[in-house]
Amino acid sequence: MADKYPKDDANTKQQMQQDMSRRKFLKNSGLVAGGLVGGSLLGGFITNGFDSKKIQKVEKPKVEATDVHEALQFFTRHQDFMVLMAATEQIYPEDDHGPGAIKLDVPYYIDKQLAGRWGINGRDYRHGPYTAVLDPSDKPAGPAGEQSILDRGDIFLQGIRKMDDESQKRFKTTFDKAESDQQIAILQDFENDKVKMTGLVASEFMALLIQSTLEGAYSDPVYGGNKNMEGWKMKEFPGSQASYAGVIESDEFQKMEPVSLRDYQGH
């Protein structure tokens, strides 16, 4: 419910301004999560996001072996998961607004999804012909979806291993141990198809990685990400409320504790 403060409280006014600023930021990120994922790599969002001249320098998260605290279902190589953790944190970093991908358990969300039917494109049309690059005559029709013969699990494995190889080749260290600007440089090259991959173009992997990262940050925790509903709390999203009967008539913004689908399952 809405918090009640004295109207003449200066601290309250300052807090409200900060809340509005934070809400504006998260609303913009919500536009990406809600409607711009896929196609041409989120348009200007990713171009701006990985533009090293515009990026705000943030301290590179420490990705240590102790961070792997759950049993993995898809990734069998520890290093693959470490690279995934570092890459998702660059896409969704921790900052003053709240936790980043690692603390939101986004890598574990991706691991769980890849281990299931989604990872093998189990419900998708999978007959040929396949193509890694669309013919120019097909491009005016707009995004055509995934055209590679590889399933999502193969795409992820090839993508993150290629990231690691690029890091070792360029910077003599693994991707997860590279400096933040070095990681960004590699992600930029994937986005711009400057890295050659087999069976698909690098930007297709990048789009899939970004989409999965945002899903892990904002989906219901029952699916493995959005730990403690922190992604929702940053957006002041109420989650899976059973009813809004008590607040629906209010003209003021209502702050509600988010509810997960897990809360209805009794465990």
N, C-alpha and C positions, 0 to 999 in steps of 0.2 A: 504494500500500500504506500501511498505518497507520504514522505517524511514531512513533519510539521515543524517549521522554524518561525521565530519572530520575524516580522517583515523588516524591522529596522536593524537586524543583525548583520553587520558588515562582513563577518566571516562566512555567513550563510550565502550572501550574494557572491562572494569570491568563489565558494565551492560550486555554486550553480553555474558560474561561468566556466569553470574547469570541466564540469560534467557535460556542458553543452559542447565544448571543444572536443572532448573525448568522444562524445556521441557522434559528432560530425565525422571524425576520423573513422570510426567503426562503421558508420553508415556507408561511407565510400568503399570500405573493404567488403561490405555486404553486397554492394552492387556487383562486385567481381564474383563473389561466391554464389550469388543468385542468378546472374544472367549473362555474364560475359565469358565464362569458361569455355575453352575449346576454340575451334575455328582458327582465326589468325592470331593465336597466342595472346589472347586477351587484349588485343589492340595496343593502345598506348600505355595501358597499366603496366605491363611487363617491360616495355621499352623504357618507361620512366623508372620502374622499380630497379632495373639492373643497369641503368646508366650511371657509370662510376662518377660522373661529374655532378650528379644530382643526389646520389645516395648519401644519407646521413651516416657517418661513421659510427658503428656500434661495436662494442667489444665482442670478439669472437667467442661463442659459447665453448665451454670446455666439454669435450665429448670423450669421456673416459670409459674404460671397460665396465666400471661399476654402474654405468647408466643403463646397461642392458639387464633389466631386473625382472623380465618376464620370459617365459618360454616362447621361442619363436616358432611360428607354424609354417612359414614359407621359406624364409632365408636360412640357408644351411651354412653359409660362410659368414663368420663373425664380421669380417672386414666389409662385406657388402652392406650389412646393417649399419655399421659405423659411418660409411659414406652416405647412406640414406639419411641418417640423423643430421649430419652436417648440412646436407643439401636442403632438407626441409626447413632447418632453422634459418638458413639464408633467405628462403622464400617467406617465411613467417617468423621473424625474429622477436625475441623478448625485448620489451622496452618499457617505458613509463606507463604505457596503456595496459600492460599485463604480460602474462607468460607467452613464450614462443612455442614453436612446434614441438620441441623436445619435452617441455614440461606439460604440454597438452596431450602427450602420448600419440602424436600424429604418426610417428614411424610404426608404432604398434598397430594403429588402425590400418595403415597400408599393408603391413604384414598379414593381418587377418583377412583383409579383402582379397589379396593375391592368393591366399591359401584356399579360397572358396571358388565358387562357380564363376565369379567375376574375373578372377585371375586367368581362367582358361577360356574366356569369352563364351561361356557355356550357353548363353541364351542369344547369342548373336548369329547372324547369317555369316557362314564361314566358307562358302564356296568361292572358287575363283571367278574371274581372273583377279590376281593380286598385283599391286603396283606400289612401289615405295614412293614414287613421284608421279603426281597426276600430270596427264598430258595438258599442255597449255589451253587446248580447246575445251577442256572440262572445267577449268578454273572459273570462268564467268558464272557458272551455276552456283558457286559458293562452296563452302566446306562440304566435303563428301564423306567425312568421318574417317575411321581407321581403315586404311586400304592395305596394310601390311599383312603378309602371311603369318607373321609372328603374333602370338597371343600376348595379353598384357603382362603376364609373368615373364615371358621371354624379353619383352621390351624393357621392363624394369631391370632385369639382370644385365642385359647388354648395356643399358644406359648408365647405370651406376658404376659398372666395371670400366666402361669407357671413360667416365669422369675420373676414376682413380688412376687409370693408365695415363690420361692427359696430365694429371697433376704430377705424377712421378716423372714423366718425360720432360715437363716444363720446369718444375720446381724441385725435383729430387726429393719429394716427400709425398705421402699419401694424401688424398683429398681432405680427409677429416682432420689432418694435422697441418694443412696449408693455412697461410694467413687469410684473413677475411677478404682482402682485395684480390688475392689469387683465386680464391673460390669463386668470387663474383666474375672474374675474367673468364673462367671456364664456363660458368653458367651463361654468360653473354654469348659466347661462341656457340654453345648448343642452341640457344635461342635463334641465332642468326645463321644456322646451318653451316658453320665454319668447321664443324667436326664431322668427319665422315663415319657413317655407321653402315652396317650390313643389314639389308632387308627393310630399312626405314630411314627417314630423314631425322636428324637430331632434334629439330624443332617439334616433331610429333611426340618424341619422348618427353621433351620439356613441357609441352602442353599437358600431357598425362600426369607428370609429376606435380605440376602446379595445381591442377584440378584436384588430385588426390590429397594434396597438402591442405587445401582449403576445406575439403570435405571432412578431413580428420579434425580440423580445428572447430568446425561448426555443427557437425552432425550430432545426433543423440549419443551420449556416452555408451549406450548399450552396444554400439557397433565397434567400440574399442578406442575411440579418440575422445577429444573434448573432456579431458580428465576433470573430475569434480565440477563439470559444467562451467568451467572458467571461460571458455569461449563465449558462451551465452551470457555470462555475467558481464563480460566486457561490453557486449552489445545491449545489455539490459533486456535480453530476450527471455520471455517467461517459460519457454520450453513447452512441454506437453501437459498443459494445464487441463484438468478435468472440466472446469467451468470458469467462466468470467462473469457469472451472474452478480457477484458482489461489487464489481467495479465497472461494469459495462456502461452505466449511466453517468459516470464521472466525466467532467470536462477537463480534468487535470491529468497529467501523465502519472501513471500508476507504476510504482516500483514493486515488483513481485519476485519472490524467490523462485528460481527456475525449478521445474519438475522434469525428471527423466522418465522415459518409458520403463526404466528399471524400477522406479518407485511403485509401479503398479503390479510388479511381478513377485513381490514379497521376498526378494533376495538381492 
